[in-house]
């Protein structure tokens, strides 16, 4: 029977417990790079942790950095070419701040590598939004540097830590639904087509693949592992990013996975893991299911529901905090080797789709 690889929760994990917010060690001083929507959402959850200190924020814009700092109570803010920066980018000023222990990076994908590298080179731990980088080569370079410097690095795939996903793996690992034979998952939304927007811009790593596919893929990766082969098809925009994509994964065991990601339509946004004895299906989006439907044999379906503090990012943030406080350099729930392997899969999917980015041609790795 295929056993999920990520069962084995950190000690702090429960399906719902407000004490998840409680301090687990010495406070960590956080720096946040970027002030967009995801940075605001994650920072609001970060502020819920008792041992998180909001130390510094950076932005390209002085006004945005100042407003973000005021809204969340950051001690310092930096911006490109700021008065004390002597023309340096805001993120470079932030990673040089001795009052920052760990940096959370929430910029567009194409900037992740340079900012994360600068942070590691200045002795900072790093939590970087997904996708970790644009290419597998960039990912391998960052992982090698983090390991060399013995610093914590993690890709911010928050869905691995939320209660609904962890509970699904627990059910599957128990053998209740038998051996996993197929996985089907989809995620997306209709995004207004604007070639200047980050999500559509080739220079930013736009398209559905790097922005969304990590979540449907998570359900196949966690239950079936790395596939033997991937077949990718999709629809490209005029500038050359994928508006939607479909990945078909095959495994040596004969198991199959079908994954759909899209920026052009509404969809059911459901993940289903089917085994020889039954199935588990998400209620709510696969990246943060609020419930699970479980069916065994020909009997009825039971539903399990979940709650969590904030928007659900606290579990991921608690794991980062716990690992750093314990002197760990990576999370067993979000291992660096997985981030590299998934970027390799995305490289192959992009090759089949015909999606290229400026970062593909970099020679400084």
N, C-alpha and C positions, 0 to 999 in steps of 0.2 A: 504494500500500500504506500502511496506517496504521502509523506508527512511534511506539512508546511515547515519551512526553514526558519521562520521568525518567531515561532512559539518559544517562550523563554523570556518572560517579561522582566524588565528591570524591577528591582525590589520595591520601588515607589509606586508601581502601577496598580491601579484598581479600576474597575469599570466606571465607578464614579465616587470620588471622595474629595471633599473640599480641602483636605489636608495635602492634596497634591500640590497646593500652592505654598505649603509651609517650607521654611528654610531647611535645607539638607546639609549645610556647611557654611563656610565663610562666604560673605557676599561677593558676587562677581560684578565688575564694572563694565557695562556694555556700551559699545559704540555702534550706531546704526548708519549705514551708508545708503542714502536715498530717502526721499520723503513722499513717495507716491502712495497709491492706495494700499498695496500689500504691506508696505513699511508701516503705515498707520495701523492696519489691522493687527499685525503681529506685535507691534510695540504696545498696543493697548493690552494684549494678553501678557506680554512680558512684564508690564507694570503690576500685574496681579501677583507675581512671585515675590515672596517675602525677602529672598536673598538676591534680588536683582537690583542693581543700582544703575539708573539711567544717566550715563556720564556724558556722552557726546553724540552729536548727529552731524552729518555732512550732506551737502547738496550742491548742485551746480549754481543754484540761485541763493543769494544772501537772504532775500526775503523769505523764501521757502524754508531755509535752515532755521532762521530766527523764529518763524511762526511755529514750526514743528517743535523746536526746543521749548517754547513757551507753553504750547498745548500739553506736552507730556512731562515737563519739568526737568529737561536735560540741563546739566551744569554748563556745558560748552556747546557751541555750534561753529561749524566751519563751512566755507564755500569757496568755489573756484576763484583764485586770485584775491582772496579776502585780505583784509588790512594787515594781518600778521602772517599771511601765507606767502608773500613775495612772489605771487603769480602761480603758486603751486595749486594743483587740483585739490578740492575740498577733502576727498577721500585720503589723499596723501598726508594732509595735515592731521586728519583724524588718527590714522594708524601710527603717527609719530607721537601721539599724546600719551604720556606715561600714566595718565589716569584711566586708560582703557585696557581691560584684560581680554575681552572677546569682542569680535566684530561680526555683526549681522549684515549681510550684503543683500540688498533688495533692488538692485539696478537691473536694466535689461540684460538678457543673457550674454550678449557679446562683450559686456564689460566685466563679467564675473572673473575671468582668468586674471586680468591685470590687477584688479583690486584685491582679490584673494591672495595673489602672489605678494603684493606689496605688504599686506597685513602679516602674512607668515614671515616675510623677510624682516619685519620689525618686531617679531616676537609675539604676535597676537594670535590667539585661538580664533577659529573662523566657523561660522554657520552661514552657508551660502545658499540662496534660493535655487530651486531647481529651474532649469537644468543646471547642473554644477558648472558646466562649461558649454562651449559650442561644439567641440570635437573631442574624440577620445584621446587624441594626442595632448590636448590641453589638460584633460582630466588626469592623465598619467603623470604629467609634469607637476601638477599641484599636489597629487598624492605623494609623489616621491619627495617633494620639498617638505611637506608636513611631517612625513616620517623621518626625514633627515634631521629636522629641527625639533622633533619630538613635541609637536604642537597638535592640539585637537583640531580636526577638520571634519565637517559633516555637511552633506547635501540636505537641504531643508525639505525633505519629503514628509511633511507632517502627517500625511495619511497613514503612514506605517504605525503611528503611535496612538491613534484615536481609539476609543473603546470599541466601536462597532467593528473595525477591522481586526483588532486583536482578539475579540470574542469569536469572530468568524474562524480565525485560524485555530483557536482552541477547540471549536466544535469539529472542524475538519480533522485535526490531529487526533481527536478522541476515537476516530473510526466510525462515528455515527452515520456518516453518509457514504462510507465505504471508500474505495479507491477512486481518486479523482480521474475522470476521463475527458472532460472538456470544460473550458472556461469561456464565457462570453461577457464582454463589458463594453460600455460606451460612455462617453462624456463629451459635453460641449454646450455651445450656446450660439445664438446668432449675433455676431459682432458687426457693428457698422463698418463697411468697407472704407478705409481711409489709409492710403499708402504712407501717410506720415505718422500714423499711430504705431507704437512699439510692436503691437501684436501682429502687424502686417508688414513691417519693414525688414527687408533682408539684412540690412546693416546691423539690426538689433537682434537677429536670430529669430525673426517672426515666423508665424505659422502655427498650425495646431500641434505638430509633432513635439517640438521642444516645450511648448507651453502646457499641453494637456495630456498627451499620450502616456506620460509617466504614471498617471493614475489608473487607467484601464490596464496597463501593462503590469502594474503592481499585483493585481489579483492573479494573473497567470504566473508571474515570477515567483511569488510567495508560495504558491501551491504546487507548481510543476517544475520550477527552477528555470535555468537558462535553456532556451529552445535549441534544438538541433538546426533549425532553419527558419528563416523569416521571409515572407513574401509581402511586399508593400505595393499598394496602389493608392491613387489619390487624385485630387483636383487641385491644380495650381492656379494662382492669381497671375496677372500679367507681369508683375515684378518678380515672380518666381518662387513664392512661398506656398506651402500647402494650405488650402482653405479647408480641406478635409482629407483624412487618410484612413485606410483600412489595413490592418496588419493581420496576417494569418501566420500563426506560429505552429510548428510541428515538433514533436518530441520522439525520441527513440522508442519510448514505451508505446507509441501509437496515439497518445493523448493529443488533443488539438486545442487551440485557443483562437478566438476571433475577437479582435479589438477595433473599435471605431472611435475616432476623435474628429470633432468638427467645430467650425467657427461660422457656419452658414445656416444652421437650422436649430430648431428645438429637437429634443430627443428624450427617450425614456430615462436615461441616466441611471442604468441599473447594471450591477455585476452579478453574475450567476456562476456558481461553482457546482458542477454536477458530478456525482460519484455513482458507483455501482449500487448503492443502497438508498440514495436520496440526493437532495440538493440544498444549498444555502444561497439565498438571494438577498440583495440589499434593499432596504427601504430608505429612500433618500439617496443622494448622490454617492457614487462609489468612493469619492475622496473623503467623505465624512458621513457614513451612514448613520441615521438616527434610529435604525432598527434593522432586524434581520428576520427573514422568513425562512423557516427550516421545515423541510418535509422529508420523511423517511418512508420508504415503501409506497403503499397505496393509501396510507392513512392521511389524516388531515394535516393542516399546516399550523405550526405554532409561530408566534411572533415574539421576539425579544426587543425591548426598547432601551435606549441609552440617553444619558444626560452628560454634560460636561461643563466645567467653568468656562467663561468667556466664549470665544469663537471656536475653541478646540485646539488652538496652537499651544496651549500651556503644557500639554503632554510632551511635545517635541522640545520645548524650551526647558522643561524640567530635566529631560534626558541629557541635553547639552550641559546644563548646570551640574548635574550629578556626576557626569563623566569627568568634567574638568576638575571638580572638587576632589574626585578620587584619583586624579593623576592619570586618567586614561586619555589616549590620543585618538580614539575613535569609538563609535557606538556599535555594539554587537547587533542592534536592531536595524541600523542603517550603515552597514560596513562600507568602507571605501572601495573595496574590490567590486562591490555591486555597482557603485556609481560609475566606475570605469567600464565594467562589462555592459551596462545599459547604454553608455555613450557609444560603445562599439556597435551595439545593435542599432542605435539611432543613425550612426554613420552609414551603415549598410542600408537602412530604410531610406535615408536621404539619397543615396546613390541610385536606388531603384526608382524613387519618386522623381529624381532630377532636380532636387533642391540643393543649391550651393549658397554659401555665405562668404563674405570677405575673409573671415577668420580661417577659412580652409587653406588659404595660401600663405599663412604666416610661417616664417622660417626661424623664429627665435626660440623654439622650444628645445 
